[in-house]
Amino acid sequence: MSRTETDSAVRACAQLVGGGGGDVIAAQAVRYVAPEIWNALVERHRGKGCDALAAFARALLDGKKSLHGVVGSLVGALLAALGRPRIEQVFTQELASRVPLPFGHEIALAARGLQAAGIVICFTDAGMMNDCACLRDLLLNEGKAQLDNLLQGALNDWSELPARLQPVTTAAGQH
């Protein structure tokens, strides 16, 4: 990610948060936590950034990916133990590793909510704008388009956040 792209993302976040978006995102956050909890979080992190929130959000997202891999491996091993042909094992393992888990949406919602909250916290403290860990993580792992999706989604119903940040598929079908 180039410095120009990062600066552009910082400006976009500052404009959104400063233009009333921060209040809207805070209102969305208190749909999930008590207002006292949100206010304490903002106060505690003011001037300190969102490193812990970013790390936990990334751990949730990485754990979700790992869990999909574990499910796929277990299903593949089960078919191997049953003596099924190798192609069935591979197909079933690949399919099982990509099928949405019943609680995967909730994990992604928590992670994306943490990222949105972290960005708001950093941008309410002008000194942290260029060193926002949640913003940096999103840019490095998802890209600017996904950051824009997260920010716009954070202004709406947060239950839609995971769907807004699905991997972008290229023309070649790769992520």
N, C-alpha and C positions, 0 to 999 in steps of 0.2 A: 504494500500500500504506500503510495507516494505521499510526500509531505503536503502536496497540493490537494490530494484527495482527502487527507485527514483534516486539513484546514477547512475544506469545503463542508465536510461532515460536522465539524465543530460549529461552523457558522449556521448550518441548517438546524442543528440542535438548539443552539442559542436562540435563534429566531422563533422556533416552535415553543420552547419552554418559556421564553420571555414574552411571547405574544399571547399568553394565557393558557398555552398547552400544558404547562406545569401544573396549574390548578386543576385542569381537567384530568390529568394523569393521577394527581393526588386523590381526586374524587373517585376515580376508578379503583385506586388502591384500597380506599376505605370501604369498598364493597366487600373486600376479602379480609381485612383486619380492622380492629377497632381504631377510631381516630387517634386515641391516645398512643397507640403503638406506632402508627405512622408518624405522628409528631415527634415522638421520642427517637425514632430511627433517623429522621431528618436532622434533629438537633445533635444527636450523638455523632453523626457522620459529617456534619458541616465542618469544613476545613480539613477533613481527614480523607476524603474521597470514598470510593466504593470498592476498593480492592477485595474485601472479604465477600461482598455481594457478587462481584464478578467471578471470583474463584468458585463460590458455591454454585452459581448458575452454570458455569462450565462443567463442574463436576456432575451436576444433575444431567446435563445434556450428554456428556460423555458416558455416564453410567447407563443412560437409556440406550445408547448405541451398543454398549457392551452387553446389556441384558438381551437385546435382540440377537446378538451373536451367540450368546449362551443358549438361548432357546433353539436357535437353528442347529447348533452343534448337538444338543441333546436329542433332537428329533432325528438328525442324521445318524447318530450313534445307535439309537433305538432300531432304526431300519437295518443298520449293519448287523446288529445282534439278531435280528429276525431273518437274516440271510437274504435280504432283498438285493436286487442288482444294483451295482454302483451308480448307474444313471438315476435310478429312483432315489437313492440316498442323497445325491448331489442336488437333484431337483427339489426334493422335500426340504433339505437343509436350507437352500437358497430361499424358497418360499416362506418357510417358517421364520427365517431371520428378517423378513421384510413385512410380514403381516403386522398390522398395528396391535400392540398389546392393550389389554383392557384399561390399564391405568397410564399408558404412555402419554395420552393427551394431558392428564393432570400434571405429570412430571414436566412436560414441555411448558405448560401454563405457568407453573411455579418458576421455572428458570427464566422464561421471557418476562414475567412480572418482576423478578429480581433485577433483570437487566434494565427494564424501563424505569424502575424505582431508582436504581443507581445513577442512571443518566440524569434524572430530575434532581437528585441530591447534589450531584456534581455541578449542575448548571444553575442551581440556586445559590451556589457559592462561586462567584465569578473567578476566584483564584484557581479553582480546580478544573476549569473548562478544558484546558489543553492536556490534562492528565487524567481523564476519566477512564478508569479500568473497564467499565462495562461498555463504553463506546469503543475503546481500543479492541476489546475482545470481539465485539460484533463485527467490526471492520475487518479484523484479521481472519476470523473464521467464517463469516457469512458474506461480507461485501457491503458496499454502499447501498445497493438496491434493497437488500434485506434490512439494513438499518432504517431506511425510509419506510419500509413495510411495518417494521416494529413500531416506529414512532407514530405512524398514522393509525395503526391498530390500537396502540395504547390510548388513543383519544376516544376509542369506541369501546365496545364490550370486550373485556380482556379474555373472555372465554374463546374468542376467535384468534388470539395471538399465535398459538401453535400452527394453525392452518395458514396464517399469513406468512409464516417463515418456513414453509416447506422448501426443500432444495429446489433451486432453479435448474430446470432441465435444458440442456443445449440442444441444438438441432441434431446433433449426433446421438442424443439420448443419454449423454453422460451428465453427471452432477458436477 
